[in-house]
Amino acid sequence: MEEVVVSGRVLRGSRFQPGHVVVRRGRIHRVHRGERVDADLRGLILPALVNAHTHLGDSVAGRPPRMSLRALVGPGGYKHRILERTPRPRLVEAMRHALREAALTGSALCGDFREGGLDGARALRKAARAGGTAEPVVFGRPHPGEPLAPLLRVVDGLGMSSTSDHPGEWLADLRREARRAGRLFAIHAGEAHRRDIEPALALEPDLLIHLTQATPGDLRRAADRDIPVVVCPRSNIATRVARPPRRPPVAAMLRAGLRVALGTDNAMLHPPNLWAEMETAARLYLPQPATLLRMATENGLQALRRGPGGLQRGAPARLLVLDPDSPRLRDPLAGVVRRTRPDDILGLLQGDRWLHLRNRRNPAKS
């Protein structure tokens, strides 16, 4: 498509205002004030969602039995045993389904931690070749002793579990090689306890996941180093590492100056639906809808190093168009954060193609 025009009410800061967006050759060409009648789609226009932390391969496991976090996802735990015995074609299909579900619920990107070394990363790339899927930002995890250079050519970064799970010297080597190759380095920290937070900070990662048990001092140190953090409230509740309403300390993270993004975490616990994550965070931790929407959009883009975010001229087009007539969206900003359902989505534009378009008859021109 050479040009796409969407019109209606455009999110500007914390308000939806009349306007339209012109996309040319997959990039935002201009954001205008005032509606334009001759458009490809009309509705509430906002940046596409960014699911900044997922484990999509875990969707093959189904709902797990009740167990501790370490028994569930730690080395040799429940999920790893299932991943090891899952045939590769079944794993690829499961991840393809999860990437499609992410797109159908409004996410253009997923920052996915992909276990399984080089083969695991290639399996995720294969899953993403299908049409209508969210784009994965692939954080690979090498097997100990596996050559690192081939993996670094395939992934966008390395995504490691807690420093409690791996030798510190090996993690430091991985961090150094990732930086040398121009790849990101992300690591879980402070999920079940805070003992692994300081060792994680010492690695100078590009991204931290969870910080559920972080103290104000931990948060200040992360903020001073300008390290973004992804929080996953539903996962923390499901694994019982957090008890609402105290944790995760989202409000304290923001007060400390951290850039906070949202993720849905393990797909065996929850589907990759970021609306549900926003609703949970809004009800339990952080009531400001504009802040939450920023966490689910531009903060996620910045955390994954995929651009400044927002609807800016020249940026890659990642647009979400919602149904303006939905009764759940009468109060647009609060409704978007707390009440949006997948059937409120009219279209999700990624570059020059629609990942998801409810009515292909072109509702704005019909």
C-alpha positions as CSV (number, residue, x, y, z in Angstrom):
1,M,0.0,0.0,0.0
2,E,1.5,3.4,-1.0
3,E,-0.7,5.4,1.4
4,V,-3.1,4.6,4.2
5,V,-5.3,7.3,5.9
6,V,-7.0,6.7,9.2
7,S,-9.2,9.4,10.7
8,G,-11.4,10.1,13.7
9,R,-10.0,11.0,17.1
10,V,-6.2,10.8,17.6
11,L,-4.5,10.3,20.9
12,R,-2.5,13.4,21.7
13,G,-0.9,13.3,25.1
14,S,-3.7,12.3,27.5
15,R,-6.6,13.2,25.2
16,F,-8.3,12.0,22.1
17,Q,-8.7,14.9,19.6
18,P,-10.2,15.1,16.1
19,G,-7.6,14.4,13.5
20,H,-6.2,11.9,11.0
21,V,-3.0,10.2,10.3
22,V,-1.4,9.7,6.9
23,V,1.0,6.7,6.4
24,R,3.2,6.5,3.3
25,R,5.4,3.5,2.5
26,G,5.0,2.1,6.0
27,R,6.0,5.3,7.9
28,I,3.9,8.0,9.5
29,H,3.9,10.9,7.0
30,R,1.8,13.4,8.9
31,V,-0.6,13.7,11.8
32,H,-3.3,16.3,11.1
33,R,-5.8,18.1,13.2
34,G,-9.3,17.8,12.0
35,E,-11.0,14.7,10.6
36,R,-10.6,13.7,6.9
37,V,-13.6,12.0,5.4
38,D,-11.9,10.1,2.6
39,A,-10.1,7.6,4.8
40,D,-9.4,3.9,4.9
41,L,-10.6,3.5,8.4
42,R,-12.2,5.7,11.0
43,G,-12.1,5.4,14.8
44,L,-10.1,6.1,17.9
45,I,-6.4,6.2,16.8
46,L,-3.5,5.4,19.1
47,P,-0.1,3.7,18.9
48,A,-0.2,-0.1,18.7
49,L,0.4,-1.9,22.0
50,V,3.9,-3.3,22.8
51,N,4.0,-6.4,24.9
52,A,7.5,-5.9,26.3
53,H,8.0,-9.3,28.0
54,T,6.7,-12.7,26.9
55,H,7.6,-16.4,27.0
56,L,5.4,-17.4,24.0
57,G,6.9,-20.9,23.8
58,D,5.5,-21.7,27.2
59,S,2.0,-21.8,25.6
60,V,2.6,-25.5,24.8
61,A,2.5,-26.3,28.5
62,G,-1.1,-25.3,29.2
63,R,-2.2,-24.3,32.6
64,P,0.4,-25.5,35.1
65,P,-0.2,-27.2,38.5
66,R,0.3,-25.2,41.6
67,M,4.0,-25.1,42.6
68,S,6.7,-22.7,43.6
69,L,8.2,-20.3,41.0
70,R,11.5,-22.1,40.9
71,A,9.8,-25.5,40.4
72,L,7.7,-23.9,37.7
73,V,10.2,-22.0,35.6
74,G,13.7,-22.6,37.2
75,P,16.4,-24.7,35.7
76,G,15.1,-28.2,35.2
77,G,11.6,-27.1,36.2
78,Y,8.1,-27.9,34.9
79,K,8.2,-25.7,31.8
80,H,11.7,-26.6,30.8
81,R,10.9,-30.3,31.0
82,I,7.9,-29.7,28.7
83,L,9.8,-27.6,26.2
84,E,12.6,-30.2,26.0
85,R,10.1,-33.0,25.0
86,T,7.9,-30.9,22.7
87,P,8.5,-31.6,19.0
88,R,9.8,-28.6,17.1
89,P,6.8,-28.4,14.6
90,R,4.4,-28.3,17.6
91,L,6.4,-25.6,19.3
92,V,6.5,-23.5,16.2
93,E,2.8,-23.8,15.7
94,A,2.1,-22.9,19.4
95,M,4.3,-19.7,19.1
96,R,2.6,-18.8,15.8
97,H,-0.8,-19.1,17.4
98,A,0.4,-16.9,20.3
99,L,1.9,-14.3,18.0
100,R,-1.5,-14.1,16.1
101,E,-3.3,-13.8,19.4
102,A,-1.1,-10.9,20.4
103,A,-1.9,-9.2,17.1
104,L,-5.6,-9.8,17.5
105,T,-5.5,-8.2,20.9
106,G,-3.7,-5.1,19.6
107,S,0.1,-5.8,20.1
108,A,2.3,-5.0,17.1
109,L,5.5,-6.2,19.0
110,C,6.4,-8.8,21.6
111,G,9.7,-8.8,23.4
112,D,10.0,-12.6,23.7
113,F,12.5,-14.5,25.8
114,R,13.2,-17.6,23.7
115,E,14.9,-20.6,25.4
116,G,16.5,-23.4,23.4
117,G,19.6,-21.7,22.0
118,L,20.1,-21.2,18.3
119,D,17.3,-23.7,17.4
120,G,14.9,-22.0,19.7
121,A,15.5,-18.6,18.2
122,R,15.2,-19.9,14.7
123,A,11.9,-21.6,15.6
124,L,10.5,-18.3,16.8
125,R,11.6,-16.6,13.6
126,K,9.9,-19.3,11.6
127,A,6.7,-18.9,13.6
128,A,6.7,-15.1,12.8
129,R,6.7,-15.7,9.1
130,A,3.0,-16.4,9.0
131,G,0.7,-13.6,8.1
132,G,-1.2,-11.6,10.8
133,T,1.2,-12.1,13.6
134,A,2.8,-9.6,16.0
135,E,6.6,-9.0,15.3
136,P,8.8,-10.7,17.9
137,V,11.8,-8.9,19.3
138,V,13.8,-12.0,20.0
139,F,15.8,-12.4,23.2
140,G,17.7,-15.7,22.8
141,R,19.1,-17.8,25.5
142,P,22.2,-19.9,24.7
143,H,22.9,-23.3,26.0
144,P,26.0,-23.5,28.2
145,G,28.9,-24.4,25.9
146,E,27.0,-23.5,22.7
147,P,28.9,-21.2,20.3
148,L,27.5,-17.7,20.8
149,A,28.3,-16.0,17.5
150,P,25.6,-17.9,15.4
151,L,22.9,-17.1,18.0
152,L,23.9,-13.4,18.1
153,R,23.4,-13.3,14.3
154,V,19.8,-14.5,14.6
155,V,18.5,-12.6,17.7
156,D,17.9,-9.0,18.7
157,G,19.4,-9.7,22.2
158,L,20.0,-12.2,24.9
159,G,17.3,-12.8,27.6
160,M,18.5,-14.5,30.7
161,S,16.8,-15.8,33.9
162,S,18.0,-14.8,37.3
163,T,21.7,-14.4,38.2
164,S,20.9,-17.1,40.8
165,D,20.5,-19.6,37.9
166,H,23.8,-19.1,36.1
167,P,27.5,-18.7,36.9
168,G,28.3,-15.0,37.2
169,E,31.4,-15.2,35.0
170,W,29.4,-16.7,32.2
171,L,26.7,-14.0,32.4
172,A,29.5,-11.3,32.3
173,D,30.9,-13.0,29.2
174,L,27.5,-13.0,27.6
175,R,26.9,-9.4,28.4
176,R,30.3,-8.4,26.9
177,E,29.7,-10.4,23.7
178,A,26.2,-9.0,23.3
179,R,27.5,-5.5,23.6
180,R,30.3,-6.2,21.1
181,A,27.7,-7.5,18.6
182,G,25.4,-4.6,19.1
183,R,22.7,-6.7,20.7
184,L,20.6,-6.1,23.8
185,F,21.1,-7.9,27.1
186,A,18.1,-8.4,29.3
187,I,17.7,-10.3,32.6
188,H,15.1,-11.2,35.2
189,A,15.8,-9.7,38.6
190,G,13.9,-9.3,41.9
191,E,11.0,-11.6,40.9
192,A,10.8,-13.9,44.0
193,H,13.5,-12.2,46.1
194,R,15.9,-9.3,45.9
195,R,19.1,-11.2,46.3
196,D,19.6,-11.2,42.5
197,I,19.0,-7.5,42.0
198,E,22.4,-6.1,42.8
199,P,24.3,-8.8,40.7
200,A,21.9,-8.0,37.8
201,L,22.6,-4.3,38.1
202,A,26.4,-5.0,38.1
203,L,26.0,-6.5,34.7
204,E,24.7,-3.1,33.4
205,P,21.9,-4.7,31.4
206,D,19.8,-2.9,28.8
207,L,16.6,-4.2,30.3
208,L,15.4,-5.6,33.6
209,I,12.3,-7.8,34.1
210,H,10.1,-7.7,37.2
211,L,11.9,-6.0,40.1
212,T,8.9,-7.1,42.1
213,Q,10.8,-7.3,45.4
214,A,12.9,-4.1,44.8
215,T,13.6,-1.6,47.6
216,P,13.5,2.2,46.9
217,G,17.3,2.0,46.8
218,D,17.3,-0.7,44.2
219,L,14.9,1.4,42.1
220,R,17.1,4.5,42.4
221,R,20.2,2.6,41.3
222,A,18.3,1.3,38.2
223,A,17.0,4.7,37.4
224,D,20.4,6.3,37.8
225,R,21.8,3.9,35.2
226,D,18.8,4.6,33.0
227,I,17.8,0.9,32.8
228,P,14.1,0.3,31.8
229,V,12.1,-2.3,33.6
230,V,9.2,-4.4,32.4
231,V,6.5,-5.3,35.0
232,C,4.1,-8.3,34.7
233,P,1.4,-7.9,37.4
234,R,-0.8,-10.8,36.5
235,S,2.2,-13.2,36.4
236,N,3.4,-12.0,39.7
237,I,0.0,-12.6,41.3
238,A,-0.3,-16.1,39.6
239,T,3.1,-17.2,40.8
240,R,2.4,-15.8,44.3
241,V,5.5,-13.6,44.4
242,A,3.3,-10.5,44.9
243,R,0.4,-9.8,47.1
244,P,-1.8,-6.9,46.0
245,P,-2.1,-4.1,46.5
246,R,1.6,-3.6,47.6
247,R,3.6,-5.1,44.7
248,P,4.9,-4.9,42.1
249,P,5.9,-1.3,43.2
250,V,4.9,0.4,40.0
251,A,4.1,3.8,41.5
252,A,7.5,3.8,43.3
253,M,9.2,2.9,40.1
254,L,7.7,5.8,38.4
255,R,8.5,8.2,41.3
256,A,12.1,7.0,41.0
257,G,12.2,8.0,37.3
258,L,12.3,4.5,35.8
259,R,11.0,3.9,32.4
260,V,8.4,1.2,33.0
261,A,6.8,-1.0,30.4
262,L,4.2,-3.8,30.6
263,G,4.5,-7.5,29.7
264,T,2.3,-10.6,30.0
265,D,5.1,-13.0,30.8
266,N,4.6,-16.7,30.6
267,A,2.0,-17.8,28.0
268,M,1.2,-20.9,30.1
269,L,-0.2,-18.6,32.8
270,H,-1.9,-15.9,30.7
271,P,-2.5,-15.3,27.0
272,P,-0.5,-12.4,25.5
273,N,-3.4,-9.9,26.0
274,L,-2.0,-6.6,27.1
275,W,-5.5,-5.1,27.7
276,A,-5.9,-7.6,30.6
277,E,-2.5,-6.5,31.9
278,M,-3.5,-2.9,31.8
279,E,-6.8,-3.5,33.5
280,T,-5.1,-5.5,36.3
281,A,-2.5,-2.8,36.8
282,A,-5.2,0.0,36.8
283,R,-7.3,-1.7,39.4
284,L,-4.6,-2.9,41.8
285,Y,-1.5,-0.7,41.4
286,L,-1.8,2.5,39.3
287,P,-5.1,4.3,38.5
288,Q,-3.8,6.9,36.1
289,P,-4.9,5.7,32.6
290,A,-2.6,8.0,30.6
291,T,0.4,6.6,32.4
292,L,-0.7,3.0,31.9
293,L,-1.3,3.5,28.2
294,R,2.2,5.0,27.9
295,M,3.6,2.0,29.6
296,A,1.8,-0.3,27.2
297,T,2.9,1.7,24.1
298,E,5.8,4.1,23.8
299,N,7.6,2.9,26.9
300,G,7.6,-0.6,25.5
301,L,9.0,0.6,22.2
302,Q,11.8,2.5,24.0
303,A,12.6,-0.5,26.3
304,L,13.0,-2.8,23.2
305,R,15.0,-0.1,21.3
306,R,12.4,0.1,18.5
307,G,12.0,3.8,18.3
308,P,10.9,6.8,20.4
309,G,7.2,5.8,20.4
310,G,4.1,7.8,19.9
311,L,2.6,9.0,16.6
312,Q,5.6,10.9,15.3
313,R,6.4,11.9,11.7
314,G,8.9,9.6,10.1
315,A,8.4,6.8,12.7
316,P,7.5,3.3,11.5
317,A,3.7,3.0,11.4
318,R,2.3,0.9,14.2
319,L,-1.3,2.1,14.6
320,L,-4.3,0.8,16.4
321,V,-7.8,1.8,15.5
322,L,-10.6,1.2,18.0
323,D,-14.4,1.2,17.5
324,P,-15.6,4.7,18.4
325,D,-19.2,3.4,18.9
326,S,-18.2,0.8,21.5
327,P,-20.2,1.4,24.7
328,R,-17.1,0.5,26.6
329,L,-15.2,3.4,25.1
330,R,-17.6,6.3,25.9
331,D,-14.9,7.7,28.2
332,P,-12.2,7.1,25.7
333,L,-9.0,7.2,27.8
334,A,-10.3,5.4,30.8
335,G,-12.2,3.0,28.7
336,V,-9.2,2.1,26.5
337,V,-7.2,1.1,29.6
338,R,-9.8,-0.5,31.7
339,R,-12.5,-1.9,29.4
340,T,-11.2,-2.6,25.9
341,R,-11.9,-6.1,24.5
342,P,-10.5,-7.6,21.3
343,D,-13.8,-7.1,19.4
344,D,-13.4,-3.3,20.0
345,I,-10.4,-3.3,17.6
346,L,-11.2,-2.2,14.0
347,G,-7.6,-2.5,12.7
348,L,-3.9,-2.9,13.6
349,L,-1.5,-1.4,11.1
350,Q,2.1,-2.5,11.1
351,G,4.2,-0.7,8.5
352,D,2.3,-0.9,5.2
353,R,0.1,-3.9,6.0
354,W,-2.8,-4.6,8.3
355,L,-2.0,-7.3,10.8
356,H,-5.7,-7.3,11.8
357,L,-8.6,-5.6,10.0
358,R,-12.1,-6.4,11.2
359,N,-14.0,-5.2,8.1
360,R,-12.1,-5.5,4.9
361,R,-14.9,-3.7,3.0
362,N,-13.2,-0.4,4.1
363,P,-15.8,1.0,6.6
364,A,-14.7,4.6,6.2
365,K,-15.5,4.7,2.5
366,S,-18.6,2.4,2.4
